[in-house]
Amino acid sequence: MTPFEAVFVISAFSVGCDVKPNHPTKAGTLPVVGFTIASDPMVLPIGSIVEIEGLRGERMSHDVGSGVKGRHLDVFMASCREARAWGKRKRLVRVTHIGGSR
């Protein structure tokens, strides 16, 4: 699979409302604000790196979510309030690295 750009649905999750404190991701790491995302591994495997329109910096897929299917990403945020305020938005996503490939 080669890097690509596509529109994804972007939702958000956070410790306290979706994740228990100190709960590791599928990659075995703790989620990091501004970096960790969850993706459908059939679309973006763990380790995939993306840039999301309107958000600063690169994000890496460290997790999967039961509600994250197809072109849907879940962005880890600092608080429940911030995650709930984000809601769901459509954004252009630039995939720069597909997990597992070098």
Biopython code that builds the backbone (N, CA, C, O; Angstrom):
import numpy as np
from Bio.PDB.StructureBuilder import StructureBuilder

atoms = [
    (1, "MET", "N", (0.857, -1.178, 0.000)),
    (1, "MET", "CA", (0.000, 0.000, 0.000)),
    (1, "MET", "C", (0.904, 1.243, 0.000)),
    (1, "MET", "O", (1.895, 1.297, 0.729)),
    (2, "THR", "N", (0.556, 2.223, -0.813)),
    (2, "THR", "CA", (1.348, 3.445, -0.883)),
    (2, "THR", "C", (0.638, 4.569, -0.130)),
    (2, "THR", "O", (-0.581, 4.537, 0.041)),
    (3, "PRO", "N", (1.410, 5.565, 0.320)),
    (3, "PRO", "CA", (0.787, 6.723, 0.987)),
    (3, "PRO", "C", (-0.271, 7.361, 0.087)),
    (3, "PRO", "O", (-0.197, 7.271, -1.138)),
    (4, "PHE", "N", (-1.254, 8.005, 0.714)),
    (4, "PHE", "CA", (-2.373, 8.584, -0.032)),
    (4, "PHE", "C", (-3.009, 9.720, 0.755)),
    (4, "PHE", "O", (-2.682, 9.940, 1.921)),
    (5, "GLU", "N", (-3.928, 10.445, 0.104)),
    (5, "GLU", "CA", (-4.751, 11.469, 0.748)),
    (5, "GLU", "C", (-6.210, 11.084, 0.561)),
    (5, "GLU", "O", (-6.605, 10.597, -0.499)),
    (6, "ALA", "N", (-7.007, 11.308, 1.602)),
    (6, "ALA", "CA", (-8.435, 11.016, 1.522)),
    (6, "ALA", "C", (-9.152, 11.761, 2.641)),
    (6, "ALA", "O", (-8.538, 12.168, 3.627)),
    (7, "VAL", "N", (-10.452, 11.931, 2.473)),
    (7, "VAL", "CA", (-11.274, 12.534, 3.522)),
    (7, "VAL", "C", (-11.671, 11.430, 4.502)),
    (7, "VAL", "O", (-12.156, 10.371, 4.103)),
    (8, "PHE", "N", (-11.456, 11.697, 5.782)),
    (8, "PHE", "CA", (-11.805, 10.779, 6.865)),
    (8, "PHE", "C", (-12.759, 11.489, 7.822)),
    (8, "PHE", "O", (-12.781, 12.718, 7.885)),
    (9, "VAL", "N", (-13.538, 10.722, 8.557)),
    (9, "VAL", "CA", (-14.281, 11.242, 9.699)),
    (9, "VAL", "C", (-13.303, 11.226, 10.868)),
    (9, "VAL", "O", (-12.651, 10.213, 11.125)),
    (10, "ILE", "N", (-13.202, 12.345, 11.572)),
    (10, "ILE", "CA", (-12.299, 12.448, 12.717)),
    (10, "ILE", "C", (-13.132, 12.665, 13.970)),
    (10, "ILE", "O", (-13.861, 13.650, 14.081)),
    (11, "SER", "N", (-13.019, 11.744, 14.906)),
    (11, "SER", "CA", (-13.643, 11.907, 16.221)),
    (11, "SER", "C", (-12.522, 11.990, 17.248)),
    (11, "SER", "O", (-11.346, 11.989, 16.883)),
    (12, "ALA", "N", (-12.874, 12.062, 18.526)),
    (12, "ALA", "CA", (-11.853, 12.237, 19.560)),
    (12, "ALA", "C", (-12.154, 11.366, 20.771)),
    (12, "ALA", "O", (-13.303, 11.018, 21.042)),
    (13, "PHE", "N", (-11.083, 11.020, 21.495)),
    (13, "PHE", "CA", (-11.223, 10.266, 22.732)),
    (13, "PHE", "C", (-10.255, 10.810, 23.761)),
    (13, "PHE", "O", (-9.310, 11.523, 23.423)),
    (14, "SER", "N", (-10.495, 10.470, 25.029)),
    (14, "SER", "CA", (-9.677, 11.018, 26.105)),
    (14, "SER", "C", (-9.730, 10.122, 27.334)),
    (14, "SER", "O", (-10.657, 9.327, 27.491)),
    (15, "VAL", "N", (-8.747, 10.251, 28.195)),
    (15, "VAL", "CA", (-8.743, 9.558, 29.485)),
    (15, "VAL", "C", (-9.911, 10.091, 30.308)),
    (15, "VAL", "O", (-10.146, 11.298, 30.368)),
    (16, "GLY", "N", (-10.629, 9.186, 30.931)),
    (16, "GLY", "CA", (-11.726, 9.587, 31.794)),
    (16, "GLY", "C", (-13.095, 9.441, 31.161)),
    (16, "GLY", "O", (-14.066, 9.142, 31.855)),
    (17, "CYS", "N", (-13.191, 9.647, 29.855)),
    (17, "CYS", "CA", (-14.504, 9.471, 29.230)),
    (17, "CYS", "C", (-14.505, 8.292, 28.268)),
    (17, "CYS", "O", (-15.564, 7.722, 28.009)),
    (18, "ASP", "N", (-13.366, 7.915, 27.737)),
    (18, "ASP", "CA", (-13.298, 6.794, 26.805)),
    (18, "ASP", "C", (-12.215, 5.778, 27.184)),
    (18, "ASP", "O", (-12.309, 4.600, 26.840)),
    (19, "VAL", "N", (-11.208, 6.242, 27.884)),
    (19, "VAL", "CA", (-10.038, 5.427, 28.201)),
    (19, "VAL", "C", (-9.752, 5.524, 29.691)),
    (19, "VAL", "O", (-9.852, 6.598, 30.285)),
    (20, "LYS", "N", (-9.399, 4.397, 30.288)),
    (20, "LYS", "CA", (-9.007, 4.406, 31.693)),
    (20, "LYS", "C", (-7.579, 4.934, 31.809)),
    (20, "LYS", "O", (-6.765, 4.703, 30.915)),
    (21, "PRO", "N", (-7.263, 5.640, 32.902)),
    (21, "PRO", "CA", (-5.883, 6.114, 33.097)),
    (21, "PRO", "C", (-4.900, 4.941, 33.046)),
    (21, "PRO", "O", (-5.188, 3.848, 33.532)),
    (22, "ASN", "N", (-3.756, 5.193, 32.456)),
    (22, "ASN", "CA", (-2.672, 4.207, 32.339)),
    (22, "ASN", "C", (-3.077, 2.940, 31.582)),
    (22, "ASN", "O", (-2.497, 1.874, 31.791)),
    (23, "HIS", "N", (-4.067, 3.060, 30.709)),
    (23, "HIS", "CA", (-4.491, 1.924, 29.885)),
    (23, "HIS", "C", (-3.688, 1.948, 28.579)),
    (23, "HIS", "O", (-3.779, 2.914, 27.821)),
    (24, "PRO", "N", (-2.900, 0.895, 28.308)),
    (24, "PRO", "CA", (-2.068, 0.925, 27.094)),
    (24, "PRO", "C", (-2.892, 0.793, 25.810)),
    (24, "PRO", "O", (-3.985, 0.228, 25.800)),
    (25, "THR", "N", (-2.337, 1.324, 24.750)),
    (25, "THR", "CA", (-2.933, 1.211, 23.421)),
    (25, "THR", "C", (-2.638, -0.177, 22.861)),
    (25, "THR", "O", (-1.919, -0.963, 23.477)),
    (26, "LYS", "N", (-3.190, -0.467, 21.707)),
    (26, "LYS", "CA", (-2.931, -1.734, 21.030)),
    (26, "LYS", "C", (-1.441, -1.893, 20.703)),
    (26, "LYS", "O", (-0.936, -3.012, 20.612)),
    (27, "ALA", "N", (-0.746, -0.769, 20.528)),
    (27, "ALA", "CA", (0.692, -0.796, 20.246)),
    (27, "ALA", "C", (1.511, -1.030, 21.514)),
    (27, "ALA", "O", (2.724, -1.224, 21.447)),
    (28, "GLY", "N", (0.838, -1.011, 22.676)),
    (28, "GLY", "CA", (1.539, -1.240, 23.937)),
    (28, "GLY", "C", (2.084, 0.017, 24.587)),
    (28, "GLY", "O", (2.838, -0.060, 25.557)),
    (29, "THR", "N", (1.705, 1.178, 24.057)),
    (29, "THR", "CA", (2.163, 2.456, 24.607)),
    (29, "THR", "C", (1.006, 3.141, 25.334)),
    (29, "THR", "O", (-0.152, 2.758, 25.169)),
    (30, "LEU", "N", (1.320, 4.135, 26.124)),
    (30, "LEU", "CA", (0.268, 4.983, 26.679)),
    (30, "LEU", "C", (-0.052, 6.038, 25.634)),
    (30, "LEU", "O", (0.851, 6.504, 24.940)),
    (31, "PRO", "N", (-1.328, 6.430, 25.502)),
    (31, "PRO", "CA", (-1.671, 7.446, 24.507)),
    (31, "PRO", "C", (-1.022, 8.790, 24.821)),
    (31, "PRO", "O", (-0.861, 9.161, 25.984)),
    (32, "VAL", "N", (-0.652, 9.511, 23.768)),
    (32, "VAL", "CA", (0.022, 10.806, 23.886)),
    (32, "VAL", "C", (-0.832, 11.869, 23.213)),
    (32, "VAL", "O", (-1.175, 11.753, 22.036)),
    (33, "VAL", "N", (-1.175, 12.915, 23.978)),
    (33, "VAL", "CA", (-1.956, 14.028, 23.431)),
    (33, "VAL", "C", (-1.184, 14.656, 22.270)),
    (33, "VAL", "O", (0.020, 14.897, 22.367)),
    (34, "GLY", "N", (-1.890, 14.914, 21.182)),
    (34, "GLY", "CA", (-1.266, 15.548, 20.020)),
    (34, "GLY", "C", (-0.496, 14.592, 19.137)),
    (34, "GLY", "O", (0.137, 15.017, 18.171)),
    (35, "PHE", "N", (-0.537, 13.280, 19.458)),
    (35, "PHE", "CA", (0.220, 12.325, 18.647)),
    (35, "PHE", "C", (-0.547, 11.030, 18.379)),
    (35, "PHE", "O", (-0.534, 10.531, 17.254)),
    (36, "THR", "N", (-1.211, 10.481, 19.393)),
    (36, "THR", "CA", (-1.867, 9.178, 19.267)),
    (36, "THR", "C", (-3.220, 9.274, 18.565)),
    (36, "THR", "O", (-4.043, 10.136, 18.872)),
    (37, "ILE", "N", (-3.424, 8.365, 17.618)),
    (37, "ILE", "CA", (-4.741, 8.198, 16.996)),
    (37, "ILE", "C", (-5.092, 6.713, 17.004)),
    (37, "ILE", "O", (-4.224, 5.848, 17.118)),
    (38, "ALA", "N", (-6.382, 6.449, 16.880)),
    (38, "ALA", "CA", (-6.872, 5.091, 16.668)),
    (38, "ALA", "C", (-7.395, 5.024, 15.241)),
    (38, "ALA", "O", (-7.991, 5.975, 14.736)),
    (39, "SER", "N", (-7.162, 3.882, 14.601)),
    (39, "SER", "CA", (-7.611, 3.706, 13.214)),
    (39, "SER", "C", (-8.125, 2.285, 13.021)),
    (39, "SER", "O", (-7.918, 1.410, 13.861)),
    (40, "ASP", "N", (-8.794, 2.081, 11.904)),
    (40, "ASP", "CA", (-9.192, 0.748, 11.487)),
    (40, "ASP", "C", (-7.943, 0.103, 10.885)),
    (40, "ASP", "O", (-7.441, 0.587, 9.871)),
    (41, "PRO", "N", (-7.430, -0.972, 11.478)),
    (41, "PRO", "CA", (-6.190, -1.563, 10.972)),
    (41, "PRO", "C", (-6.285, -2.109, 9.548)),
    (41, "PRO", "O", (-5.260, -2.369, 8.917)),
    (42, "MET", "N", (-7.506, -2.286, 9.038)),
    (42, "MET", "CA", (-7.662, -2.714, 7.645)),
    (42, "MET", "C", (-7.402, -1.550, 6.690)),
    (42, "MET", "O", (-7.099, -1.761, 5.516)),
    (43, "VAL", "N", (-7.522, -0.316, 7.200)),
    (43, "VAL", "CA", (-7.272, 0.885, 6.387)),
    (43, "VAL", "C", (-5.893, 1.455, 6.704)),
    (43, "VAL", "O", (-5.103, 1.726, 5.799)),
    (44, "LEU", "N", (-5.608, 1.635, 7.985)),
    (44, "LEU", "CA", (-4.315, 2.158, 8.439)),
    (44, "LEU", "C", (-3.798, 1.281, 9.579)),
    (44, "LEU", "O", (-4.265, 1.404, 10.711)),
    (45, "PRO", "N", (-2.849, 0.407, 9.296)),
    (45, "PRO", "CA", (-2.306, -0.454, 10.342)),
    (45, "PRO", "C", (-1.597, 0.343, 11.444)),
    (45, "PRO", "O", (-1.192, 1.487, 11.236)),
    (46, "ILE", "N", (-1.456, -0.283, 12.615)),
    (46, "ILE", "CA", (-0.698, 0.309, 13.718)),
    (46, "ILE", "C", (0.663, 0.744, 13.182)),
    (46, "ILE", "O", (1.305, 0.011, 12.430)),
    (47, "GLY", "N", (1.097, 1.938, 13.571)),
    (47, "GLY", "CA", (2.368, 2.491, 13.111)),
    (47, "GLY", "C", (2.240, 3.424, 11.929)),
    (47, "GLY", "O", (3.222, 4.051, 11.530)),
    (48, "SER", "N", (1.039, 3.533, 11.354)),
    (48, "SER", "CA", (0.832, 4.460, 10.238)),
    (48, "SER", "C", (0.930, 5.896, 10.739)),
    (48, "SER", "O", (0.524, 6.199, 11.861)),
    (49, "ILE", "N", (1.469, 6.773, 9.905)),
    (49, "ILE", "CA", (1.655, 8.183, 10.263)),
    (49, "ILE", "C", (0.828, 9.038, 9.316)),
    (49, "ILE", "O", (0.839, 8.838, 8.102)),
    (50, "VAL", "N", (0.100, 10.009, 9.904)),
    (50, "VAL", "CA", (-0.780, 10.868, 9.117)),
    (50, "VAL", "C", (-0.630, 12.328, 9.531)),
    (50, "VAL", "O", (-0.147, 12.644, 10.618)),
    (51, "GLU", "N", (-1.059, 13.198, 8.635)),
    (51, "GLU", "CA", (-1.254, 14.616, 8.922)),
    (51, "GLU", "C", (-2.736, 14.885, 8.696)),
    (51, "GLU", "O", (-3.293, 14.505, 7.666)),
    (52, "ILE", "N", (-3.375, 15.545, 9.668)),
    (52, "ILE", "CA", (-4.812, 15.805, 9.594)),
    (52, "ILE", "C", (-5.034, 17.296, 9.396)),
    (52, "ILE", "O", (-4.535, 18.114, 10.168)),
    (53, "GLU", "N", (-5.780, 17.642, 8.363)),
    (53, "GLU", "CA", (-6.089, 19.037, 8.064)),
    (53, "GLU", "C", (-6.643, 19.730, 9.317)),
    (53, "GLU", "O", (-7.579, 19.238, 9.946)),
    (54, "GLY", "N", (-6.054, 20.870, 9.665)),
    (54, "GLY", "CA", (-6.529, 21.658, 10.798)),
    (54, "GLY", "C", (-5.907, 21.289, 12.133)),
    (54, "GLY", "O", (-6.157, 21.965, 13.130)),
    (55, "LEU", "N", (-5.109, 20.242, 12.177)),
    (55, "LEU", "CA", (-4.415, 19.858, 13.405)),
    (55, "LEU", "C", (-2.912, 19.932, 13.158)),
    (55, "LEU", "O", (-2.434, 19.559, 12.087)),
    (56, "ARG", "N", (-2.178, 20.410, 14.141)),
    (56, "ARG", "CA", (-0.730, 20.554, 13.987)),
    (56, "ARG", "C", (-0.001, 19.224, 14.135)),
    (56, "ARG", "O", (-0.359, 18.391, 14.969)),
    (57, "GLY", "N", (1.015, 19.045, 13.320)),
    (57, "GLY", "CA", (1.934, 17.924, 13.463)),
    (57, "GLY", "C", (1.419, 16.596, 12.953)),
    (57, "GLY", "O", (0.267, 16.447, 12.545)),
    (58, "GLU", "N", (2.329, 15.641, 12.996)),
    (58, "GLU", "CA", (2.007, 14.289, 12.580)),
    (58, "GLU", "C", (1.373, 13.520, 13.731)),
    (58, "GLU", "O", (1.626, 13.801, 14.903)),
    (59, "ARG", "N", (0.559, 12.561, 13.378)),
    (59, "ARG", "CA", (-0.097, 11.667, 14.348)),
    (59, "ARG", "C", (0.234, 10.240, 13.933)),
    (59, "ARG", "O", (0.407, 9.945, 12.751)),
    (60, "MET", "N", (0.317, 9.358, 14.933)),
    (60, "MET", "CA", (0.603, 7.955, 14.643)),
    (60, "MET", "C", (-0.503, 7.063, 15.178)),
    (60, "MET", "O", (-1.005, 7.261, 16.285)),
    (61, "SER", "N", (-0.869, 6.087, 14.380)),
    (61, "SER", "CA", (-1.871, 5.113, 14.808)),
    (61, "SER", "C", (-1.244, 4.165, 15.817)),
    (61, "SER", "O", (-0.374, 3.361, 15.481)),
    (62, "HIS", "N", (-1.700, 4.273, 17.059)),
    (62, "HIS", "CA", (-1.240, 3.404, 18.142)),
    (62, "HIS", "C", (-2.354, 2.496, 18.631)),
    (62, "HIS", "O", (-2.103, 1.586, 19.420)),
    (63, "ASP", "N", (-3.583, 2.726, 18.178)),
    (63, "ASP", "CA", (-4.713, 2.032, 18.774)),
    (63, "ASP", "C", (-5.783, 1.745, 17.730)),
    (63, "ASP", "O", (-5.747, 2.262, 16.613)),
    (64, "VAL", "N", (-6.738, 0.905, 18.124)),
    (64, "VAL", "CA", (-7.926, 0.620, 17.331)),
    (64, "VAL", "C", (-9.122, 0.914, 18.226)),
    (64, "VAL", "O", (-8.992, 0.936, 19.450)),
    (65, "GLY", "N", (-10.250, 1.134, 17.642)),
    (65, "GLY", "CA", (-11.445, 1.399, 18.430)),
    (65, "GLY", "C", (-12.611, 0.618, 17.860)),
    (65, "GLY", "O", (-12.692, 0.412, 16.649)),
    (66, "SER", "N", (-13.509, 0.183, 18.721)),
    (66, "SER", "CA", (-14.646, -0.607, 18.247)),
    (66, "SER", "C", (-15.528, 0.188, 17.288)),
    (66, "SER", "O", (-16.162, -0.389, 16.405)),
    (67, "GLY", "N", (-15.571, 1.520, 17.460)),
    (67, "GLY", "CA", (-16.385, 2.358, 16.585)),
    (67, "GLY", "C", (-15.608, 2.972, 15.438)),
    (67, "GLY", "O", (-16.157, 3.763, 14.670)),
    (68, "VAL", "N", (-14.344, 2.623, 15.311)),
    (68, "VAL", "CA", (-13.489, 3.194, 14.268)),
    (68, "VAL", "C", (-13.408, 2.186, 13.124)),
    (68, "VAL", "O", (-12.646, 1.221, 13.179)),
    (69, "LYS", "N", (-14.206, 2.428, 12.094)),
    (69, "LYS", "CA", (-14.283, 1.523, 10.944)),
    (69, "LYS", "C", (-14.102, 2.310, 9.656)),
    (69, "LYS", "O", (-14.627, 3.415, 9.517)),
    (70, "GLY", "N", (-13.366, 1.745, 8.727)),
    (70, "GLY", "CA", (-13.157, 2.389, 7.431)),
    (70, "GLY", "C", (-12.324, 3.652, 7.569)),
    (70, "GLY", "O", (-11.358, 3.694, 8.332)),
    (71, "ARG", "N", (-12.703, 4.670, 6.832)),
    (71, "ARG", "CA", (-11.966, 5.948, 6.850)),
    (71, "ARG", "C", (-12.458, 6.801, 8.012)),
    (71, "ARG", "O", (-13.128, 7.816, 7.828)),
    (72, "HIS", "N", (-12.110, 6.363, 9.196)),
    (72, "HIS", "CA", (-12.482, 7.030, 10.445)),
    (72, "HIS", "C", (-11.270, 6.972, 11.363)),
    (72, "HIS", "O", (-10.695, 5.903, 11.567)),
    (73, "LEU", "N", (-10.880, 8.113, 11.915)),
    (73, "LEU", "CA", (-9.788, 8.184, 12.886)),
    (73, "LEU", "C", (-10.327, 8.762, 14.180)),
    (73, "LEU", "O", (-11.245, 9.582, 14.175)),
    (74, "ASP", "N", (-9.751, 8.331, 15.280)),
    (74, "ASP", "CA", (-10.087, 8.828, 16.605)),
    (74, "ASP", "C", (-8.817, 9.462, 17.165)),
    (74, "ASP", "O", (-7.808, 8.777, 17.331)),
    (75, "VAL", "N", (-8.853, 10.748, 17.455)),
    (75, "VAL", "CA", (-7.694, 11.515, 17.909)),
    (75, "VAL", "C", (-7.703, 11.595, 19.429)),
    (75, "VAL", "O", (-8.726, 11.926, 20.028)),
    (76, "PHE", "N", (-6.573, 11.294, 20.053)),
    (76, "PHE", "CA", (-6.473, 11.368, 21.511)),
    (76, "PHE", "C", (-6.297, 12.827, 21.934)),
    (76, "PHE", "O", (-5.396, 13.515, 21.454)),
    (77, "MET", "N", (-7.164, 13.293, 22.839)),
    (77, "MET", "CA", (-7.134, 14.683, 23.323)),
    (77, "MET", "C", (-6.922, 14.726, 24.835)),
    (77, "MET", "O", (-7.031, 13.711, 25.524)),
    (78, "ALA", "N", (-6.622, 15.909, 25.327)),
    (78, "ALA", "CA", (-6.228, 16.103, 26.721)),
    (78, "ALA", "C", (-7.357, 15.909, 27.725)),
    (78, "ALA", "O", (-7.099, 15.537, 28.869)),
    (79, "SER", "N", (-8.594, 16.152, 27.325)),
    (79, "SER", "CA", (-9.693, 16.072, 28.290)),
    (79, "SER", "C", (-10.981, 15.630, 27.606)),
    (79, "SER", "O", (-11.134, 15.731, 26.388)),
    (80, "CYS", "N", (-11.907, 15.134, 28.440)),
    (80, "CYS", "CA", (-13.236, 14.763, 27.923)),
    (80, "CYS", "C", (-13.927, 15.979, 27.321)),
    (80, "CYS", "O", (-14.554, 15.889, 26.265)),
    (81, "ARG", "N", (-13.809, 17.096, 27.987)),
    (81, "ARG", "CA", (-14.457, 18.319, 27.500)),
    (81, "ARG", "C", (-13.975, 18.649, 26.085)),
    (81, "ARG", "O", (-14.774, 18.950, 25.199)),
    (82, "GLU", "N", (-12.667, 18.588, 25.893)),
    (82, "GLU", "CA", (-12.097, 18.885, 24.582)),
    (82, "GLU", "C", (-12.548, 17.850, 23.542)),
    (82, "GLU", "O", (-12.890, 18.204, 22.414)),
    (83, "ALA", "N", (-12.546, 16.576, 23.930)),
    (83, "ALA", "CA", (-12.952, 15.514, 23.003)),
    (83, "ALA", "C", (-14.421, 15.658, 22.617)),
    (83, "ALA", "O", (-14.774, 15.532, 21.444)),
    (84, "ARG", "N", (-15.270, 15.920, 23.598)),
    (84, "ARG", "CA", (-16.706, 16.076, 23.306)),
    (84, "ARG", "C", (-16.975, 17.324, 22.479)),
    (84, "ARG", "O", (-17.846, 17.315, 21.609)),
    (85, "ALA", "N", (-16.234, 18.402, 22.742)),
    (85, "ALA", "CA", (-16.400, 19.633, 21.962)),
    (85, "ALA", "C", (-15.991, 19.403, 20.500)),
    (85, "ALA", "O", (-16.568, 19.999, 19.590)),
    (86, "TRP", "N", (-15.003, 18.544, 20.282)),
    (86, "TRP", "CA", (-14.569, 18.233, 18.918)),
    (86, "TRP", "C", (-15.701, 17.548, 18.154)),
    (86, "TRP", "O", (-15.969, 17.893, 17.003)),
    (87, "GLY", "N", (-16.367, 16.581, 18.787)),
    (87, "GLY", "CA", (-17.442, 15.846, 18.117)),
    (87, "GLY", "C", (-16.908, 14.991, 16.989)),
    (87, "GLY", "O", (-15.925, 14.270, 17.160)),
    (88, "LYS", "N", (-17.557, 15.071, 15.826)),
    (88, "LYS", "CA", (-17.103, 14.381, 14.614)),
    (88, "LYS", "C", (-16.997, 15.403, 13.512)),
    (88, "LYS", "O", (-17.905, 16.207, 13.302)),
    (89, "ARG", "N", (-15.892, 15.370, 12.813)),
    (89, "ARG", "CA", (-15.663, 16.305, 11.711)),
    (89, "ARG", "C", (-15.045, 15.560, 10.546)),
    (89, "ARG", "O", (-14.334, 14.574, 10.741)),
    (90, "LYS", "N", (-15.309, 16.021, 9.351)),
    (90, "LYS", "CA", (-14.648, 15.472, 8.169)),
    (90, "LYS", "C", (-13.435, 16.330, 7.865)),
    (90, "LYS", "O", (-13.514, 17.558, 7.831)),
    (91, "ARG", "N", (-12.309, 15.662, 7.645)),
    (91, "ARG", "CA", (-11.061, 16.359, 7.363)),
    (91, "ARG", "C", (-10.262, 15.585, 6.314)),
    (91, "ARG", "O", (-10.347, 14.361, 6.218)),
    (92, "LEU", "N", (-9.490, 16.330, 5.538)),
    (92, "LEU", "CA", (-8.556, 15.707, 4.618)),
    (92, "LEU", "C", (-7.402, 15.152, 5.447)),
    (92, "LEU", "O", (-6.852, 15.842, 6.305)),
    (93, "VAL", "N", (-7.043, 13.906, 5.181)),
    (93, "VAL", "CA", (-5.951, 13.249, 5.886)),
    (93, "VAL", "C", (-4.893, 12.851, 4.862)),
    (93, "VAL", "O", (-5.188, 12.221, 3.847)),
    (94, "ARG", "N", (-3.664, 13.234, 5.156)),
    (94, "ARG", "CA", (-2.532, 12.854, 4.303)),
    (94, "ARG", "C", (-1.775, 11.746, 5.024)),
    (94, "ARG", "O", (-1.177, 11.972, 6.076)),
    (95, "VAL", "N", (-1.805, 10.562, 4.457)),
    (95, "VAL", "CA", (-1.091, 9.423, 5.030)),
    (95, "VAL", "C", (0.334, 9.460, 4.477)),
    (95, "VAL", "O", (0.539, 9.352, 3.268)),
    (96, "THR", "N", (1.315, 9.611, 5.369)),
    (96, "THR", "CA", (2.710, 9.728, 4.930)),
    (96, "THR", "C", (3.489, 8.440, 5.102)),
    (96, "THR", "O", (4.535, 8.257, 4.480)),
    (97, "HIS", "N", (2.981, 7.532, 5.952)),
    (97, "HIS", "CA", (3.654, 6.235, 6.153)),
    (97, "HIS", "C", (2.594, 5.207, 6.530)),
    (97, "HIS", "O", (1.750, 5.459, 7.390)),
    (98, "ILE", "N", (2.643, 4.060, 5.888)),
    (98, "ILE", "CA", (1.732, 2.967, 6.210)),
    (98, "ILE", "C", (2.447, 2.047, 7.186)),
    (98, "ILE", "O", (3.548, 1.574, 6.902)),
    (99, "GLY", "N", (1.836, 1.791, 8.325)),
    (99, "GLY", "CA", (2.441, 0.960, 9.357)),
    (99, "GLY", "C", (2.937, -0.371, 8.814)),
    (99, "GLY", "O", (2.295, -1.002, 7.975)),
    (100, "GLY", "N", (4.103, -0.782, 9.318)),
    (100, "GLY", "CA", (4.667, -2.043, 8.908)),
    (100, "GLY", "C", (5.470, -1.980, 7.622)),
    (100, "GLY", "O", (6.153, -2.945, 7.282)),
    (101, "SER", "N", (5.407, -0.861, 6.892)),
    (101, "SER", "CA", (6.178, -0.741, 5.645)),
    (101, "SER", "C", (7.334, 0.229, 5.844)),
    (101, "SER", "O", (7.235, 1.166, 6.637)),
    (102, "ARG", "N", (8.375, 0.017, 5.161)),
    (102, "ARG", "CA", (9.551, 0.904, 5.218)),
    (102, "ARG", "C", (10.076, 1.137, 3.831)),
    (102, "ARG", "O", (11.061, 1.855, 3.656)),
]
sb = StructureBuilder()
sb.init_structure("model")
sb.init_model(0)
sb.init_chain("A")
sb.init_seg("    ")
for serial, (resi, resn, name, xyz) in enumerate(atoms, 1):
    if name == "N":
        sb.init_residue(resn, " ", resi, " ")
    sb.init_atom(name, np.array(xyz, "f"), 0.0, 1.0, " ", f" {name:<3s}", serial, name[0])
structure = sb.get_structure()
